[in-house]
Amino acid sequence: MNLMSVDGYQARIEYNPETDQFRGEILGLNGGADFYGSNPEELRREFRHSLAVFLEVCREQGLEPRKQYSGKFNLRIPPELHEQLSLEAEIQGKSLNALALEALENSLGA
């Protein structure tokens, strides 16, 4: 995945061969904000502009611009995998949550 960062915000960048432009979508917002550009400089400039407009609208409407996360989510896995993971956590002397957290952090290279 191609990412671009500006002022602590990240955007996923995709190329559209039909328009011969790059499209960016700012991630983690409480709404949608995208931008387009033909080259990296134009893309970054439009990213900054789109972000500024989005943040201004949020200020005007009293909205939090970033999504809020509780730190909890449900994960659906096959019962057999659940059993194997629970046993592995016991073997390692960890909770299932600690084992899962460690695996998720490792998947991000953290």
C-alpha positions as CSV (number, residue, x, y, z in Angstrom):
1,M,0.0,0.0,0.0
2,N,1.3,3.5,-0.8
3,L,1.0,6.0,2.0
4,M,1.7,9.7,2.3
5,S,1.9,11.6,5.6
6,V,1.2,15.2,6.3
7,D,1.0,16.8,9.7
8,G,0.4,13.5,11.5
9,Y,-2.3,12.4,9.1
10,Q,-1.9,9.5,6.6
11,A,-3.5,9.0,3.2
12,R,-3.7,5.9,1.1
13,I,-2.5,6.7,-2.5
14,E,-3.8,4.9,-5.6
15,Y,-3.1,5.4,-9.2
16,N,-6.1,5.7,-11.7
17,P,-4.9,4.9,-15.2
18,E,-8.2,6.2,-16.7
19,T,-7.6,9.7,-15.5
20,D,-3.8,9.4,-15.3
21,Q,-3.9,10.8,-11.8
22,F,-3.2,9.7,-8.3
23,R,-6.0,9.8,-5.8
24,G,-5.4,10.1,-2.0
25,E,-7.8,9.3,0.7
26,I,-7.1,10.6,4.2
27,L,-7.4,7.8,6.7
28,G,-8.8,7.8,10.3
29,L,-11.2,10.7,9.9
30,N,-14.7,11.2,11.1
31,G,-15.7,11.8,7.5
32,G,-14.4,11.6,4.0
33,A,-11.6,13.7,2.5
34,D,-9.8,12.9,-0.7
35,F,-7.6,14.7,-3.1
36,Y,-6.0,14.2,-6.6
37,G,-2.7,15.0,-8.2
38,S,-0.6,14.2,-11.2
39,N,2.8,14.1,-9.4
40,P,4.1,13.9,-5.9
41,E,4.4,17.7,-5.3
42,E,0.8,18.3,-6.6
43,L,-0.5,15.4,-4.6
44,R,1.1,16.6,-1.4
45,R,-0.1,20.2,-2.0
46,E,-3.7,18.9,-2.6
47,F,-3.4,16.7,0.5
48,R,-2.6,19.8,2.6
49,H,-5.4,21.7,1.1
50,S,-8.0,19.0,1.5
51,L,-6.9,18.4,5.1
52,A,-7.1,22.1,5.9
53,V,-10.6,22.3,4.5
54,F,-11.7,19.2,6.4
55,L,-10.3,20.5,9.7
56,E,-11.9,23.9,9.2
57,V,-15.3,22.3,8.6
58,C,-14.8,20.2,11.8
59,R,-13.9,23.4,13.8
60,E,-17.0,25.2,12.4
61,Q,-19.3,22.3,13.3
62,G,-17.6,21.5,16.6
63,L,-16.7,18.0,15.5
64,E,-13.7,15.9,16.4
65,P,-11.8,15.4,13.1
66,R,-10.3,12.0,14.0
67,K,-12.2,8.8,14.6
68,Q,-12.1,7.7,18.3
69,Y,-11.1,4.2,19.1
70,S,-12.2,2.3,22.3
71,G,-9.3,-0.2,22.2
72,K,-11.8,-3.0,22.0
73,F,-12.9,-5.0,18.9
74,N,-14.4,-8.5,18.3
75,L,-12.5,-11.0,16.3
76,R,-14.3,-14.0,14.8
77,I,-12.1,-17.0,14.4
78,P,-12.8,-20.8,14.0
79,P,-13.3,-22.6,17.3
80,E,-10.3,-24.8,16.6
81,L,-8.0,-21.8,16.2
82,H,-9.5,-20.3,19.4
83,E,-8.6,-23.5,21.2
84,Q,-5.1,-23.6,19.8
85,L,-4.5,-20.0,20.8
86,S,-5.8,-20.5,24.3
87,L,-3.6,-23.5,24.8
88,E,-0.6,-21.6,23.5
89,A,-1.3,-18.6,25.8
90,E,-1.4,-21.0,28.7
91,I,1.8,-22.7,27.7
92,Q,3.5,-19.2,27.5
93,G,1.9,-18.2,30.8
94,K,0.0,-15.3,29.2
95,S,-3.6,-14.3,28.8
96,L,-5.2,-14.9,25.4
97,N,-5.5,-11.1,25.1
98,A,-1.7,-10.6,25.8
99,L,-0.9,-13.3,23.2
100,A,-3.1,-11.6,20.6
101,L,-1.8,-8.1,21.4
102,E,1.8,-9.3,20.9
103,A,0.9,-11.0,17.5
104,L,-0.9,-7.8,16.3
105,E,2.0,-5.6,17.3
106,N,4.5,-7.9,15.6
107,S,2.4,-7.8,12.4
108,L,2.9,-4.0,12.4
109,G,6.6,-4.3,13.0
110,A,6.2,-2.5,16.4
